[in-house]
Amino acid sequence: MPLKTDSIKAKEKSSVRVFPNPAKNKVDIEVNGFEPGYVKLQLLSVSGKMLREEKRLVLTGTEIIIFMFSEVPGFYYLVLTQGAILRKNKLIIQ
C-alpha cells in the first residue's frame, strides 16, 4: 500500500503554472512536485481533439518547460501527465 499513498501525495503536491496566458506562439510551463523523468504534454482543442503531443524530460521535478506552437487563436487545454499525476490548464492563444 505505500506505493498508492506515495502517488496520492504526488498528486496533491504537484502543480503547473502556464505563462504568459494569453500567448502567441510560446508558453513557459512551470512544473512543481513532479518526479524526475518524462512528462507527457498534450495540446487539446476545446472539443477534446488532440492537436499536439510531446514527451519532455524533467530532471528535478521542479522546472520550466518551454512549449512552442503555431495554432490559430482561440481557447485550448494544455494537459500534463506523469504516472498518477494529471494537470489540465486552460490556454488562450492570441
C-alpha positions in Angstrom: 0.0 0.0 0.0 2.8 2.6 0.4 3.0 3.0 -3.3 -0.6 4.1 -3.5 -0.1 6.6 -0.7 3.0 8.0 -2.4 1.1 8.5 -5.7 -1.7 10.3 -3.8 0.9 12.6 -2.1 2.5 13.3 -5.5 -0.9 14.2 -7.0 -1.6 16.6 -4.1 1.7 18.4 -4.1 2.2 18.7 -7.8 1.3 21.9 -9.6 1.5 23.5 -13.1 1.6 27.2 -13.9 1.4 28.4 -17.6 2.6 31.8 -18.6 2.1 34.1 -20.4 -1.5 33.3 -20.8 -2.9 34.5 -23.3 0.1 33.6 -25.5 1.0 34.0 -29.2 3.3 31.1 -30.0 5.2 30.1 -26.9 4.5 29.4 -23.2 6.6 28.6 -20.2 5.2 25.7 -18.2 6.4 25.7 -14.6 6.1 22.3 -13.1 6.4 21.6 -9.4 6.3 18.3 -7.5 6.7 16.0 -10.4 9.1 13.1 -10.3 12.3 13.2 -12.4 11.6 11.5 -15.7 9.3 12.1 -18.7 6.2 14.3 -18.6 3.6 14.0 -21.4 2.3 17.3 -22.8 -0.9 17.4 -24.8 -2.5 20.4 -26.5 -6.2 19.8 -26.9 -9.0 21.8 -28.6 -12.0 22.8 -26.5 -13.8 19.8 -28.1 -11.1 17.5 -26.7 -9.3 16.8 -30.0 -5.6 16.2 -29.5 -3.6 18.7 -31.6 -0.1 18.1 -30.3 1.6 15.6 -28.0 5.2 15.7 -26.8 7.2 14.0 -24.1 9.6 16.2 -22.1 12.3 15.1 -19.7 12.2 16.8 -16.3 15.4 16.4 -14.3 14.5 17.7 -10.9 10.7 17.5 -11.0 10.5 21.3 -10.5 11.5 23.3 -13.5 10.3 25.3 -16.5 9.4 23.7 -19.8 9.3 25.9 -22.9 6.4 24.8 -25.2 6.2 26.3 -28.8 3.1 26.1 -31.0 1.5 27.6 -34.1 -2.2 27.1 -33.6 -4.9 29.5 -34.6 -6.1 32.0 -32.0 -8.7 30.5 -29.6 -9.2 28.5 -26.4 -7.2 25.3 -25.8 -6.3 22.9 -23.0 -2.8 22.0 -22.0 -2.7 18.7 -20.2 0.4 17.3 -18.4 0.5 13.8 -17.2 3.1 11.7 -15.4 2.0 8.4 -13.8 -0.9 9.2 -11.4 -0.4 13.0 -11.9 -2.7 14.7 -14.3 -2.9 18.5 -14.6 -5.1 20.4 -17.0 -4.8 24.1 -17.7 -6.8 26.4 -20.0 -4.6 28.2 -22.6 -5.7 31.2 -24.7 -3.8 31.7 -27.9 -4.0 35.2 -29.4 
